Amino acid sequence: MIDLSGKLPGSIKSIGLLVSVEPFYARVYIYQPGFPDSSQSCCRNMPNSVLELPVIDGRFCVRQSQPRMKWKLQIISRPNEVV
């Protein structure tokens, strides 16, 4: 689990994540804790992909498709921030 609750302002409703994986055929699944049916997958045969995720409480679960794969997440946008 990744806990960003203390790092994201409460006004943010969604974030854009740039996800990079190695090897390129691997997949990463990201979802809200307790809601695995809401998972979003990325990087199907591509080295990176962008996911738009809703921010509920700032916590995310990450599941990987390969045992020794490498992955990296980077926040690239906060489009729905309420001012």
PyMOL Python script that loads the backbone (N, CA, C, O; Angstrom):
from pymol import cmd

cmd.read_pdbstr("""\
ATOM      1  N   MET A   1       0.840  -1.171   0.000  1.00  0.00           N
ATOM      2  CA  MET A   1       0.000   0.000   0.000  1.00  0.00           C
ATOM      3  C   MET A   1       0.888   1.239   0.000  1.00  0.00           C
ATOM      4  O   MET A   1       1.952   1.267   0.620  1.00  0.00           O
ATOM      5  N   ILE A   2       0.422   2.257  -0.711  1.00  0.00           N
ATOM      6  CA  ILE A   2       1.086   3.553  -0.750  1.00  0.00           C
ATOM      7  C   ILE A   2       0.175   4.547  -0.063  1.00  0.00           C
ATOM      8  O   ILE A   2      -0.989   4.692  -0.439  1.00  0.00           O
ATOM      9  N   ASP A   3       0.694   5.235   0.944  1.00  0.00           N
ATOM     10  CA  ASP A   3      -0.106   6.200   1.701  1.00  0.00           C
ATOM     11  C   ASP A   3       0.372   7.612   1.401  1.00  0.00           C
ATOM     12  O   ASP A   3       1.439   8.026   1.854  1.00  0.00           O
ATOM     13  N   LEU A   4      -0.426   8.347   0.635  1.00  0.00           N
ATOM     14  CA  LEU A   4      -0.116   9.731   0.301  1.00  0.00           C
ATOM     15  C   LEU A   4      -1.029  10.699   1.041  1.00  0.00           C
ATOM     16  O   LEU A   4      -1.071  11.885   0.716  1.00  0.00           O
ATOM     17  N   SER A   5      -1.755  10.202   2.027  1.00  0.00           N
ATOM     18  CA  SER A   5      -2.760  11.028   2.706  1.00  0.00           C
ATOM     19  C   SER A   5      -2.160  12.279   3.345  1.00  0.00           C
ATOM     20  O   SER A   5      -2.819  13.318   3.367  1.00  0.00           O
ATOM     21  N   GLY A   6      -0.961  12.216   3.854  1.00  0.00           N
ATOM     22  CA  GLY A   6      -0.332  13.376   4.463  1.00  0.00           C
ATOM     23  C   GLY A   6       0.381  14.275   3.470  1.00  0.00           C
ATOM     24  O   GLY A   6       0.862  15.347   3.837  1.00  0.00           O
ATOM     25  N   LYS A   7       0.453  13.848   2.209  1.00  0.00           N
ATOM     26  CA  LYS A   7       1.194  14.611   1.205  1.00  0.00           C
ATOM     27  C   LYS A   7       0.303  15.286   0.173  1.00  0.00           C
ATOM     28  O   LYS A   7       0.773  16.131  -0.589  1.00  0.00           O
ATOM     29  N   LEU A   8      -0.977  14.925   0.137  1.00  0.00           N
ATOM     30  CA  LEU A   8      -1.899  15.512  -0.829  1.00  0.00           C
ATOM     31  C   LEU A   8      -2.866  16.448  -0.116  1.00  0.00           C
ATOM     32  O   LEU A   8      -3.423  16.081   0.919  1.00  0.00           O
ATOM     33  N   PRO A   9      -3.076  17.643  -0.647  1.00  0.00           N
ATOM     34  CA  PRO A   9      -4.073  18.537  -0.056  1.00  0.00           C
ATOM     35  C   PRO A   9      -5.463  17.909  -0.121  1.00  0.00           C
ATOM     36  O   PRO A   9      -5.763  17.175  -1.062  1.00  0.00           O
ATOM     37  N   GLY A  10      -6.299  18.183   0.848  1.00  0.00           N
ATOM     38  CA  GLY A  10      -7.637  17.611   0.900  1.00  0.00           C
ATOM     39  C   GLY A  10      -8.538  18.037  -0.233  1.00  0.00           C
ATOM     40  O   GLY A  10      -9.555  17.390  -0.485  1.00  0.00           O
ATOM     41  N   SER A  11      -8.190  19.119  -0.930  1.00  0.00           N
ATOM     42  CA  SER A  11      -9.033  19.616  -2.019  1.00  0.00           C
ATOM     43  C   SER A  11      -8.856  18.840  -3.323  1.00  0.00           C
ATOM     44  O   SER A  11      -9.635  19.034  -4.256  1.00  0.00           O
ATOM     45  N   ILE A  12      -7.858  17.972  -3.409  1.00  0.00           N
ATOM     46  CA  ILE A  12      -7.592  17.233  -4.642  1.00  0.00           C
ATOM     47  C   ILE A  12      -8.568  16.069  -4.763  1.00  0.00           C
ATOM     48  O   ILE A  12      -8.705  15.261  -3.844  1.00  0.00           O
ATOM     49  N   LYS A  13      -9.240  15.995  -5.898  1.00  0.00           N
ATOM     50  CA  LYS A  13     -10.225  14.941  -6.155  1.00  0.00           C
ATOM     51  C   LYS A  13      -9.676  13.833  -7.040  1.00  0.00           C
ATOM     52  O   LYS A  13     -10.181  12.711  -6.996  1.00  0.00           O
ATOM     53  N   SER A  14      -8.647  14.119  -7.847  1.00  0.00           N
ATOM     54  CA  SER A  14      -8.025  13.100  -8.681  1.00  0.00           C
ATOM     55  C   SER A  14      -6.592  13.510  -9.004  1.00  0.00           C
ATOM     56  O   SER A  14      -6.227  14.683  -8.923  1.00  0.00           O
ATOM     57  N   ILE A  15      -5.793  12.512  -9.373  1.00  0.00           N
ATOM     58  CA  ILE A  15      -4.406  12.761  -9.756  1.00  0.00           C
ATOM     59  C   ILE A  15      -4.082  11.967 -11.012  1.00  0.00           C
ATOM     60  O   ILE A  15      -4.686  10.929 -11.286  1.00  0.00           O
ATOM     61  N   GLY A  16      -3.129  12.468 -11.759  1.00  0.00           N
ATOM     62  CA  GLY A  16      -2.587  11.744 -12.900  1.00  0.00           C
ATOM     63  C   GLY A  16      -1.271  11.116 -12.485  1.00  0.00           C
ATOM     64  O   GLY A  16      -0.405  11.789 -11.927  1.00  0.00           O
ATOM     65  N   LEU A  17      -1.120   9.835 -12.753  1.00  0.00           N
ATOM     66  CA  LEU A  17       0.114   9.126 -12.411  1.00  0.00           C
ATOM     67  C   LEU A  17       0.797   8.630 -13.669  1.00  0.00           C
ATOM     68  O   LEU A  17       0.167   8.008 -14.524  1.00  0.00           O
ATOM     69  N   LEU A  18       2.086   8.907 -13.779  1.00  0.00           N
ATOM     70  CA  LEU A  18       2.906   8.309 -14.814  1.00  0.00           C
ATOM     71  C   LEU A  18       3.487   7.047 -14.208  1.00  0.00           C
ATOM     72  O   LEU A  18       4.203   7.104 -13.209  1.00  0.00           O
ATOM     73  N   VAL A  19       3.179   5.904 -14.812  1.00  0.00           N
ATOM     74  CA  VAL A  19       3.625   4.611 -14.308  1.00  0.00           C
ATOM     75  C   VAL A  19       4.621   4.028 -15.296  1.00  0.00           C
ATOM     76  O   VAL A  19       4.331   3.919 -16.487  1.00  0.00           O
ATOM     77  N   SER A  20       5.789   3.656 -14.803  1.00  0.00           N
ATOM     78  CA  SER A  20       6.824   3.022 -15.628  1.00  0.00           C
ATOM     79  C   SER A  20       7.070   1.622 -15.100  1.00  0.00           C
ATOM     80  O   SER A  20       7.118   1.409 -13.888  1.00  0.00           O
ATOM     81  N   VAL A  21       7.228   0.656 -16.015  1.00  0.00           N
ATOM     82  CA  VAL A  21       7.460  -0.732 -15.608  1.00  0.00           C
ATOM     83  C   VAL A  21       8.616  -1.343 -16.394  1.00  0.00           C
ATOM     84  O   VAL A  21       8.888  -0.959 -17.532  1.00  0.00           O
ATOM     85  N   GLU A  22       9.281  -2.291 -15.770  1.00  0.00           N
ATOM     86  CA  GLU A  22      10.293  -3.141 -16.406  1.00  0.00           C
ATOM     87  C   GLU A  22      10.059  -4.557 -15.913  1.00  0.00           C
ATOM     88  O   GLU A  22       9.957  -4.769 -14.705  1.00  0.00           O
ATOM     89  N   PRO A  23       9.973  -5.509 -16.783  1.00  0.00           N
ATOM     90  CA  PRO A  23      10.027  -5.482 -18.237  1.00  0.00           C
ATOM     91  C   PRO A  23       8.753  -4.864 -18.818  1.00  0.00           C
ATOM     92  O   PRO A  23       7.738  -4.752 -18.131  1.00  0.00           O
ATOM     93  N   PHE A  24       8.818  -4.468 -20.079  1.00  0.00           N
ATOM     94  CA  PHE A  24       7.734  -3.712 -20.712  1.00  0.00           C
ATOM     95  C   PHE A  24       6.418  -4.494 -20.776  1.00  0.00           C
ATOM     96  O   PHE A  24       5.352  -3.882 -20.851  1.00  0.00           O
ATOM     97  N   TYR A  25       6.464  -5.821 -20.748  1.00  0.00           N
ATOM     98  CA  TYR A  25       5.242  -6.621 -20.858  1.00  0.00           C
ATOM     99  C   TYR A  25       4.535  -6.820 -19.515  1.00  0.00           C
ATOM    100  O   TYR A  25       3.461  -7.420 -19.465  1.00  0.00           O
ATOM    101  N   ALA A  26       5.123  -6.327 -18.440  1.00  0.00           N
ATOM    102  CA  ALA A  26       4.530  -6.480 -17.111  1.00  0.00           C
ATOM    103  C   ALA A  26       3.364  -5.500 -16.938  1.00  0.00           C
ATOM    104  O   ALA A  26       3.213  -4.542 -17.696  1.00  0.00           O
ATOM    105  N   ARG A  27       2.553  -5.769 -15.924  1.00  0.00           N
ATOM    106  CA  ARG A  27       1.415  -4.893 -15.620  1.00  0.00           C
ATOM    107  C   ARG A  27       1.418  -4.527 -14.147  1.00  0.00           C
ATOM    108  O   ARG A  27       1.864  -5.296 -13.295  1.00  0.00           O
ATOM    109  N   VAL A  28       0.912  -3.343 -13.871  1.00  0.00           N
ATOM    110  CA  VAL A  28       0.725  -2.862 -12.507  1.00  0.00           C
ATOM    111  C   VAL A  28      -0.758  -2.538 -12.357  1.00  0.00           C
ATOM    112  O   VAL A  28      -1.364  -1.927 -13.238  1.00  0.00           O
ATOM    113  N   TYR A  29      -1.332  -2.953 -11.232  1.00  0.00           N
ATOM    114  CA  TYR A  29      -2.740  -2.689 -10.940  1.00  0.00           C
ATOM    115  C   TYR A  29      -2.809  -1.782  -9.716  1.00  0.00           C
ATOM    116  O   TYR A  29      -2.201  -2.085  -8.689  1.00  0.00           O
ATOM    117  N   ILE A  30      -3.533  -0.685  -9.811  1.00  0.00           N
ATOM    118  CA  ILE A  30      -3.640   0.277  -8.714  1.00  0.00           C
ATOM    119  C   ILE A  30      -5.119   0.430  -8.367  1.00  0.00           C
ATOM    120  O   ILE A  30      -5.959   0.611  -9.249  1.00  0.00           O
ATOM    121  N   TYR A  31      -5.429   0.354  -7.062  1.00  0.00           N
ATOM    122  CA  TYR A  31      -6.824   0.469  -6.636  1.00  0.00           C
ATOM    123  C   TYR A  31      -6.916   1.038  -5.231  1.00  0.00           C
ATOM    124  O   TYR A  31      -5.928   1.088  -4.498  1.00  0.00           O
ATOM    125  N   GLN A  32      -8.123   1.469  -4.868  1.00  0.00           N
ATOM    126  CA  GLN A  32      -8.377   1.991  -3.523  1.00  0.00           C
ATOM    127  C   GLN A  32      -8.433   0.827  -2.539  1.00  0.00           C
ATOM    128  O   GLN A  32      -8.994  -0.217  -2.875  1.00  0.00           O
ATOM    129  N   PRO A  33      -7.873   0.965  -1.337  1.00  0.00           N
ATOM    130  CA  PRO A  33      -7.922  -0.119  -0.347  1.00  0.00           C
ATOM    131  C   PRO A  33      -9.368  -0.526  -0.069  1.00  0.00           C
ATOM    132  O   PRO A  33     -10.235   0.320   0.154  1.00  0.00           O
ATOM    133  N   GLY A  34      -9.605  -1.819  -0.086  1.00  0.00           N
ATOM    134  CA  GLY A  34     -10.927  -2.352   0.171  1.00  0.00           C
ATOM    135  C   GLY A  34     -11.815  -2.438  -1.061  1.00  0.00           C
ATOM    136  O   GLY A  34     -12.924  -2.966  -0.985  1.00  0.00           O
ATOM    137  N   PHE A  35     -11.345  -1.926  -2.197  1.00  0.00           N
ATOM    138  CA  PHE A  35     -12.129  -1.937  -3.429  1.00  0.00           C
ATOM    139  C   PHE A  35     -11.303  -2.499  -4.595  1.00  0.00           C
ATOM    140  O   PHE A  35     -11.026  -1.767  -5.545  1.00  0.00           O
ATOM    141  N   PRO A  36     -10.904  -3.773  -4.550  1.00  0.00           N
ATOM    142  CA  PRO A  36     -10.076  -4.326  -5.635  1.00  0.00           C
ATOM    143  C   PRO A  36     -10.789  -4.350  -6.979  1.00  0.00           C
ATOM    144  O   PRO A  36     -10.131  -4.414  -8.018  1.00  0.00           O
ATOM    145  N   ASP A  37     -12.117  -4.300  -6.986  1.00  0.00           N
ATOM    146  CA  ASP A  37     -12.847  -4.275  -8.255  1.00  0.00           C
ATOM    147  C   ASP A  37     -12.670  -2.954  -8.994  1.00  0.00           C
ATOM    148  O   ASP A  37     -12.967  -2.860 -10.185  1.00  0.00           O
ATOM    149  N   SER A  38     -12.186  -1.930  -8.287  1.00  0.00           N
ATOM    150  CA  SER A  38     -11.982  -0.625  -8.915  1.00  0.00           C
ATOM    151  C   SER A  38     -10.579  -0.479  -9.496  1.00  0.00           C
ATOM    152  O   SER A  38     -10.155   0.630  -9.821  1.00  0.00           O
ATOM    153  N   SER A  39      -9.863  -1.586  -9.626  1.00  0.00           N
ATOM    154  CA  SER A  39      -8.462  -1.486 -10.054  1.00  0.00           C
ATOM    155  C   SER A  39      -8.339  -0.996 -11.494  1.00  0.00           C
ATOM    156  O   SER A  39      -9.170  -1.293 -12.352  1.00  0.00           O
ATOM    157  N   GLN A  40      -7.280  -0.243 -11.724  1.00  0.00           N
ATOM    158  CA  GLN A  40      -6.906   0.201 -13.058  1.00  0.00           C
ATOM    159  C   GLN A  40      -5.547  -0.407 -13.366  1.00  0.00           C
ATOM    160  O   GLN A  40      -4.647  -0.387 -12.526  1.00  0.00           O
ATOM    161  N   SER A  41      -5.402  -0.942 -14.557  1.00  0.00           N
ATOM    162  CA  SER A  41      -4.119  -1.535 -14.930  1.00  0.00           C
ATOM    163  C   SER A  41      -3.445  -0.657 -15.960  1.00  0.00           C
ATOM    164  O   SER A  41      -4.082   0.149 -16.639  1.00  0.00           O
ATOM    165  N   CYS A  42      -2.149  -0.832 -16.058  1.00  0.00           N
ATOM    166  CA  CYS A  42      -1.430  -0.029 -17.033  1.00  0.00           C
ATOM    167  C   CYS A  42      -0.284  -0.796 -17.649  1.00  0.00           C
ATOM    168  O   CYS A  42       0.121  -1.867 -17.196  1.00  0.00           O
ATOM    169  N   CYS A  43       0.211  -0.192 -18.698  1.00  0.00           N
ATOM    170  CA  CYS A  43       1.479  -0.567 -19.331  1.00  0.00           C
ATOM    171  C   CYS A  43       1.413  -1.890 -20.090  1.00  0.00           C
ATOM    172  O   CYS A  43       2.390  -2.639 -20.097  1.00  0.00           O
ATOM    173  N   ARG A  44       0.308  -2.185 -20.715  1.00  0.00           N
ATOM    174  CA  ARG A  44       0.206  -3.409 -21.518  1.00  0.00           C
ATOM    175  C   ARG A  44       1.131  -3.311 -22.719  1.00  0.00           C
ATOM    176  O   ARG A  44       0.828  -2.642 -23.707  1.00  0.00           O
ATOM    177  N   ASN A  45       2.252  -3.982 -22.615  1.00  0.00           N
ATOM    178  CA  ASN A  45       3.271  -4.010 -23.671  1.00  0.00           C
ATOM    179  C   ASN A  45       3.831  -2.639 -24.016  1.00  0.00           C
ATOM    180  O   ASN A  45       4.266  -2.403 -25.143  1.00  0.00           O
ATOM    181  N   MET A  46       3.818  -1.742 -23.047  1.00  0.00           N
ATOM    182  CA  MET A  46       4.434  -0.431 -23.204  1.00  0.00           C
ATOM    183  C   MET A  46       5.263  -0.164 -21.952  1.00  0.00           C
ATOM    184  O   MET A  46       4.885  -0.615 -20.871  1.00  0.00           O
ATOM    185  N   PRO A  47       6.376   0.552 -22.060  1.00  0.00           N
ATOM    186  CA  PRO A  47       7.217   0.783 -20.887  1.00  0.00           C
ATOM    187  C   PRO A  47       6.611   1.754 -19.877  1.00  0.00           C
ATOM    188  O   PRO A  47       6.997   1.743 -18.708  1.00  0.00           O
ATOM    189  N   ASN A  48       5.658   2.600 -20.312  1.00  0.00           N
ATOM    190  CA  ASN A  48       5.013   3.512 -19.361  1.00  0.00           C
ATOM    191  C   ASN A  48       3.618   3.871 -19.839  1.00  0.00           C
ATOM    192  O   ASN A  48       3.255   3.667 -20.998  1.00  0.00           O
ATOM    193  N   SER A  49       2.848   4.414 -18.904  1.00  0.00           N
ATOM    194  CA  SER A  49       1.467   4.759 -19.184  1.00  0.00           C
ATOM    195  C   SER A  49       1.015   5.798 -18.171  1.00  0.00           C
ATOM    196  O   SER A  49       1.641   5.962 -17.123  1.00  0.00           O
ATOM    197  N   VAL A  50      -0.074   6.501 -18.480  1.00  0.00           N
ATOM    198  CA  VAL A  50      -0.625   7.492 -17.568  1.00  0.00           C
ATOM    199  C   VAL A  50      -1.990   7.010 -17.098  1.00  0.00           C
ATOM    200  O   VAL A  50      -2.826   6.610 -17.908  1.00  0.00           O
ATOM    201  N   LEU A  51      -2.215   7.049 -15.790  1.00  0.00           N
ATOM    202  CA  LEU A  51      -3.493   6.695 -15.197  1.00  0.00           C
ATOM    203  C   LEU A  51      -4.079   7.907 -14.490  1.00  0.00           C
ATOM    204  O   LEU A  51      -3.353   8.672 -13.855  1.00  0.00           O
ATOM    205  N   GLU A  52      -5.371   8.079 -14.597  1.00  0.00           N
ATOM    206  CA  GLU A  52      -6.097   9.112 -13.859  1.00  0.00           C
ATOM    207  C   GLU A  52      -6.822   8.399 -12.727  1.00  0.00           C
ATOM    208  O   GLU A  52      -7.690   7.562 -12.974  1.00  0.00           O
ATOM    209  N   LEU A  53      -6.469   8.726 -11.481  1.00  0.00           N
ATOM    210  CA  LEU A  53      -7.032   8.033 -10.320  1.00  0.00           C
ATOM    211  C   LEU A  53      -7.804   8.987  -9.429  1.00  0.00           C
ATOM    212  O   LEU A  53      -7.354  10.105  -9.173  1.00  0.00           O
ATOM    213  N   PRO A  54      -8.969   8.552  -8.952  1.00  0.00           N
ATOM    214  CA  PRO A  54      -9.674   9.368  -7.964  1.00  0.00           C
ATOM    215  C   PRO A  54      -8.942   9.308  -6.625  1.00  0.00           C
ATOM    216  O   PRO A  54      -8.370   8.279  -6.264  1.00  0.00           O
ATOM    217  N   VAL A  55      -8.967  10.407  -5.903  1.00  0.00           N
ATOM    218  CA  VAL A  55      -8.342  10.452  -4.579  1.00  0.00           C
ATOM    219  C   VAL A  55      -9.473  10.453  -3.551  1.00  0.00           C
ATOM    220  O   VAL A  55     -10.231  11.419  -3.456  1.00  0.00           O
ATOM    221  N   ILE A  56      -9.582   9.381  -2.792  1.00  0.00           N
ATOM    222  CA  ILE A  56     -10.613   9.297  -1.760  1.00  0.00           C
ATOM    223  C   ILE A  56     -10.004   9.666  -0.412  1.00  0.00           C
ATOM    224  O   ILE A  56     -10.404  10.648   0.213  1.00  0.00           O
ATOM    225  N   ASP A  57      -9.046   8.879   0.023  1.00  0.00           N
ATOM    226  CA  ASP A  57      -8.380   9.182   1.300  1.00  0.00           C
ATOM    227  C   ASP A  57      -6.860   9.260   1.166  1.00  0.00           C
ATOM    228  O   ASP A  57      -6.154   9.369   2.168  1.00  0.00           O
ATOM    229  N   GLY A  58      -6.352   9.206  -0.072  1.00  0.00           N
ATOM    230  CA  GLY A  58      -4.914   9.333  -0.297  1.00  0.00           C
ATOM    231  C   GLY A  58      -4.138   8.035  -0.204  1.00  0.00           C
ATOM    232  O   GLY A  58      -2.909   8.042  -0.277  1.00  0.00           O
ATOM    233  N   ARG A  59      -4.843   6.914  -0.042  1.00  0.00           N
ATOM    234  CA  ARG A  59      -4.167   5.620   0.026  1.00  0.00           C
ATOM    235  C   ARG A  59      -4.486   4.812  -1.225  1.00  0.00           C
ATOM    236  O   ARG A  59      -5.606   4.847  -1.734  1.00  0.00           O
ATOM    237  N   PHE A  60      -3.481   4.082  -1.712  1.00  0.00           N
ATOM    238  CA  PHE A  60      -3.631   3.259  -2.910  1.00  0.00           C
ATOM    239  C   PHE A  60      -2.946   1.927  -2.690  1.00  0.00           C
ATOM    240  O   PHE A  60      -1.903   1.859  -2.040  1.00  0.00           O
ATOM    241  N   CYS A  61      -3.528   0.864  -3.231  1.00  0.00           N
ATOM    242  CA  CYS A  61      -2.889  -0.453  -3.223  1.00  0.00           C
ATOM    243  C   CYS A  61      -2.310  -0.691  -4.609  1.00  0.00           C
ATOM    244  O   CYS A  61      -2.895  -0.293  -5.616  1.00  0.00           O
ATOM    245  N   VAL A  62      -1.160  -1.343  -4.648  1.00  0.00           N
ATOM    246  CA  VAL A  62      -0.485  -1.639  -5.904  1.00  0.00           C
ATOM    247  C   VAL A  62      -0.228  -3.143  -5.958  1.00  0.00           C
ATOM    248  O   VAL A  62       0.304  -3.732  -5.017  1.00  0.00           O
ATOM    249  N   ARG A  63      -0.617  -3.747  -7.077  1.00  0.00           N
ATOM    250  CA  ARG A  63      -0.369  -5.174  -7.293  1.00  0.00           C
ATOM    251  C   ARG A  63       0.395  -5.299  -8.596  1.00  0.00           C
ATOM    252  O   ARG A  63       0.074  -4.622  -9.573  1.00  0.00           O
ATOM    253  N   GLN A  64       1.404  -6.158  -8.622  1.00  0.00           N
ATOM    254  CA  GLN A  64       2.225  -6.326  -9.820  1.00  0.00           C
ATOM    255  C   GLN A  64       2.021  -7.709 -10.410  1.00  0.00           C
ATOM    256  O   GLN A  64       1.696  -8.661  -9.699  1.00  0.00           O
ATOM    257  N   SER A  65       2.217  -7.810 -11.732  1.00  0.00           N
ATOM    258  CA  SER A  65       1.963  -9.067 -12.433  1.00  0.00           C
ATOM    259  C   SER A  65       3.156 -10.015 -12.456  1.00  0.00           C
ATOM    260  O   SER A  65       2.984 -11.209 -12.698  1.00  0.00           O
ATOM    261  N   GLN A  66       4.358  -9.510 -12.211  1.00  0.00           N
ATOM    262  CA  GLN A  66       5.563 -10.329 -12.251  1.00  0.00           C
ATOM    263  C   GLN A  66       6.273 -10.255 -10.901  1.00  0.00           C
ATOM    264  O   GLN A  66       6.290  -9.189 -10.285  1.00  0.00           O
ATOM    265  N   PRO A  67       6.857 -11.350 -10.425  1.00  0.00           N
ATOM    266  CA  PRO A  67       7.465 -11.331  -9.084  1.00  0.00           C
ATOM    267  C   PRO A  67       8.637 -10.372  -8.908  1.00  0.00           C
ATOM    268  O   PRO A  67       8.730  -9.734  -7.859  1.00  0.00           O
ATOM    269  N   ARG A  68       9.525 -10.239  -9.869  1.00  0.00           N
ATOM    270  CA  ARG A  68      10.706  -9.383  -9.685  1.00  0.00           C
ATOM    271  C   ARG A  68      10.737  -8.218 -10.660  1.00  0.00           C
ATOM    272  O   ARG A  68      11.805  -7.782 -11.090  1.00  0.00           O
ATOM    273  N   MET A  69       9.578  -7.727 -10.996  1.00  0.00           N
ATOM    274  CA  MET A  69       9.524  -6.595 -11.909  1.00  0.00           C
ATOM    275  C   MET A  69       9.861  -5.305 -11.168  1.00  0.00           C
ATOM    276  O   MET A  69       9.853  -5.268  -9.938  1.00  0.00           O
ATOM    277  N   LYS A  70      10.152  -4.264 -11.912  1.00  0.00           N
ATOM    278  CA  LYS A  70      10.414  -2.943 -11.335  1.00  0.00           C
ATOM    279  C   LYS A  70       9.316  -1.999 -11.808  1.00  0.00           C
ATOM    280  O   LYS A  70       8.894  -2.055 -12.963  1.00  0.00           O
ATOM    281  N   TRP A  71       8.863  -1.145 -10.923  1.00  0.00           N
ATOM    282  CA  TRP A  71       7.877  -0.143 -11.299  1.00  0.00           C
ATOM    283  C   TRP A  71       8.134   1.145 -10.547  1.00  0.00           C
ATOM    284  O   TRP A  71       8.714   1.153  -9.461  1.00  0.00           O
ATOM    285  N   LYS A  72       7.682   2.241 -11.156  1.00  0.00           N
ATOM    286  CA  LYS A  72       7.863   3.562 -10.564  1.00  0.00           C
ATOM    287  C   LYS A  72       6.604   4.376 -10.842  1.00  0.00           C
ATOM    288  O   LYS A  72       6.068   4.347 -11.950  1.00  0.00           O
ATOM    289  N   LEU A  73       6.138   5.102  -9.828  1.00  0.00           N
ATOM    290  CA  LEU A  73       4.975   5.972  -9.963  1.00  0.00           C
ATOM    291  C   LEU A  73       5.419   7.411  -9.768  1.00  0.00           C
ATOM    292  O   LEU A  73       6.233   7.705  -8.892  1.00  0.00           O
ATOM    293  N   GLN A  74       4.881   8.307 -10.585  1.00  0.00           N
ATOM    294  CA  GLN A  74       5.197   9.728 -10.456  1.00  0.00           C
ATOM    295  C   GLN A  74       3.913  10.518 -10.676  1.00  0.00           C
ATOM    296  O   GLN A  74       3.238  10.334 -11.689  1.00  0.00           O
ATOM    297  N   ILE A  75       3.573  11.397  -9.734  1.00  0.00           N
ATOM    298  CA  ILE A  75       2.408  12.256  -9.893  1.00  0.00           C
ATOM    299  C   ILE A  75       2.752  13.323 -10.928  1.00  0.00           C
ATOM    300  O   ILE A  75       3.740  14.044 -10.786  1.00  0.00           O
ATOM    301  N   ILE A  76       1.923  13.416 -11.975  1.00  0.00           N
ATOM    302  CA  ILE A  76       2.211  14.387 -13.030  1.00  0.00           C
ATOM    303  C   ILE A  76       1.158  15.481 -13.139  1.00  0.00           C
ATOM    304  O   ILE A  76       1.407  16.511 -13.766  1.00  0.00           O
ATOM    305  N   SER A  77      -0.026  15.274 -12.535  1.00  0.00           N
ATOM    306  CA  SER A  77      -1.046  16.320 -12.614  1.00  0.00           C
ATOM    307  C   SER A  77      -2.038  16.205 -11.474  1.00  0.00           C
ATOM    308  O   SER A  77      -2.228  15.142 -10.884  1.00  0.00           O
ATOM    309  N   ARG A  78      -2.657  17.327 -11.189  1.00  0.00           N
ATOM    310  CA  ARG A  78      -3.724  17.398 -10.197  1.00  0.00           C
ATOM    311  C   ARG A  78      -4.862  18.221 -10.815  1.00  0.00           C
ATOM    312  O   ARG A  78      -5.093  19.361 -10.411  1.00  0.00           O
ATOM    313  N   PRO A  79      -5.575  17.644 -11.795  1.00  0.00           N
ATOM    314  CA  PRO A  79      -6.499  18.441 -12.582  1.00  0.00           C
ATOM    315  C   PRO A  79      -7.756  18.907 -11.848  1.00  0.00           C
ATOM    316  O   PRO A  79      -8.309  19.942 -12.221  1.00  0.00           O
ATOM    317  N   ASN A  80      -8.220  18.220 -10.860  1.00  0.00           N
ATOM    318  CA  ASN A  80      -9.491  18.555 -10.235  1.00  0.00           C
ATOM    319  C   ASN A  80      -9.327  19.171  -8.853  1.00  0.00           C
ATOM    320  O   ASN A  80     -10.117  18.895  -7.951  1.00  0.00           O
ATOM    321  N   GLU A  81      -8.324  19.988  -8.688  1.00  0.00           N
ATOM    322  CA  GLU A  81      -8.104  20.633  -7.399  1.00  0.00           C
ATOM    323  C   GLU A  81      -9.095  21.792  -7.255  1.00  0.00           C
ATOM    324  O   GLU A  81      -9.217  22.634  -8.144  1.00  0.00           O
ATOM    325  N   VAL A  82      -9.783  21.816  -6.146  1.00  0.00           N
ATOM    326  CA  VAL A  82     -10.746  22.882  -5.875  1.00  0.00           C
ATOM    327  C   VAL A  82     -10.021  24.037  -5.240  1.00  0.00           C
ATOM    328  O   VAL A  82      -9.302  23.848  -4.258  1.00  0.00           O
ATOM    329  N   VAL A  83     -10.192  25.245  -5.780  1.00  0.00           N
ATOM    330  CA  VAL A  83      -9.483  26.421  -5.265  1.00  0.00           C
ATOM    331  C   VAL A  83     -10.347  27.141  -4.272  1.00  0.00           C
ATOM    332  O   VAL A  83      -9.935  28.161  -3.720  1.00  0.00           O
TER     333      VAL A  83
END
""", "prot")
cmd.dss("prot")
cmd.show_as("cartoon", "prot")
cmd.util.cbc("prot")
cmd.orient("prot")
